[in-house]
Amino acid sequence: MFDKLKDLIMNELGVDETQVTMETDFFNDLHCDSLELIELVNCVEEEFEIEEVPEEALGTFRTVADIVKYLEETVEE
């Protein structure tokens, strides 16, 4: 799950592989703004074939681990 998400982050945000760990903070480490995070989440929804991520969940996404945790709870592999 992490590797798939990592690839999406690298492609969408144009960051290097070494910048993406479970602890990576989208705002402080990758300097994302909220629009970039929303666009990334849209790609995550498409890639993992999930319905729209609720706003309350979106508001909790600060690190890569936050999204991984959400996916583990939501996506059936």
Residue, then its C-alpha position, 0 to 999 in steps of 0.5 A: m500500500f505504501d509503495k503504491l501511494k509513494d509512487l502517486i506522491m512522487n508523480e503528483l507532487g514531483v518529489d524525489e523518492t527519498q523525500v517520501t517516508m511514512e513520517t513525511d509531512f505534506f505541508n512542512d516537508l513537501h510544502c504542499d498547499s491544501l489544493e495540491l493535497i486535494e488533487l493528490v487525494n483525488c488520484v488516490e481515490e482513482e488508484f485505489e478505486i474508492e468512493e470520495v474521501p469524506e471531508e472529515a477524513l481529508g482534514t486528518f491527512r497531514t502525513v503519508a502515514d495518515i493516508v496509509k492508515y485511512l487506506e488500510e481501513t477502507v480498501e479491501e485488497 
